[in-house]
Amino acid sequence: MKKAWISILAVGWALALSPLGSVAEAQPKAVSIGTHPIGSMFNIIGNAAATVVAKNTAIRTTVKPMAGPVAWYPLLPSAEIDLGVVNNWDAEKGYLGQSTYQRLSEGKGFPLRLVAVTIPNSISLVVSANSGITKIADLKGKRVAGNFPTPSLQAQTEAILANGGLSFGDVKIVSVDSPPGGVKAVIEGRADASGTATIGMPVIEELNARKGARFLPLEPARDAVKRTNTKYPGYPVKVMPGPGKTGVDKEMYLWGYDIYLLCRSGLAEESVYQLVKALWENYKDFGSIHPLLKEWTPDRFVSKEARIPYHPGAIKFYRERGAWTGEMESLQKNLLAQKP
């Protein structure tokens, strides 16, 4: 009898100390998604993902709007936040523990894994249509809402100004809490332009109703693009007027970058698998939530330009669908090797 109890205890300790026993996590019944504040495209994407997942899986979803990843990244290790919507810059810096995330993560970086690339975000500065401002260079000496709590948003504003040959020193910077807050500053007359404004933001509709809205076009010439890329990684995107593109009154170039749906690395593999499966198989539902989400198609989920490693649950699904290539396997190894 004594030997039997010793054997049972030995097996129990072996399981507890094994890699599986120490890191495996039970599949949660509910997940929370961190986003930027309500009114941002990031919040819209988070709500779209939450809606599709809740409708097509047994997983309950809750979207938690906050002041961007600076607010919800620290909640990932404790599993208070499970997934989030961020830009490529914040994802990379958060993963590596660089920039402002060095202090927040004590230099270790946060446990981030990519679930899917969503849509390309198209941004520029936005002004009221009755302001007389038609190009970025016109902002010299003007008030620009661009001092955001999230460093990437500030970098984006600097990038757009650089495209027009300006810097922060050439304008009067107005501090705001978020991109929607910047547009509200324009509406209220506290700023002449708002930085990092995104096509499709609901608050742009409010500006348009009150004063008219106008996105300022970017210069796609090589030197201008180089200046922009120095401040924030991305690419010029040609945008045409159309539904969901209030403020774009003619064909123009804006600055584009990828938006990620990511998760904490410890989220159960089966949960992530089911999440990705639901998003992939029901992607046509995105367009009914917002016109710009029609661009969130399965061919965008896996990207060779990814800046953080994918979650194993996502990789499992992508392999089954033939979307995970040898090139992606090499990229995954390189990204994992960036952290000890």
Secondary structure by P-SEA (a helix, b strand, c coil): caaaaaaaaaaaaaaaaccccccccccccbbbbbbcccccaaaaaaaaaaaaaaacccbbbbbbbcccccccccccccccccbbbbcaaaaaaaaaccccccccccccccbbbbccccbbbbbcbbbbcccccccccccccbbbccccccaaaaaaaaaaaaaacccccccbbbbbccaaaaaaaaaacccccccccccccaaaaaaaaccbbbbbbbbccaaaaaaaaaabbbbbbbbbbccccccccccbbbbbbbbbbcccccccaaaaaaaaaaaaaccccccccccccccccccccccccccccccaaaaaaaaaaccccaaaaaaaaaaaaccc
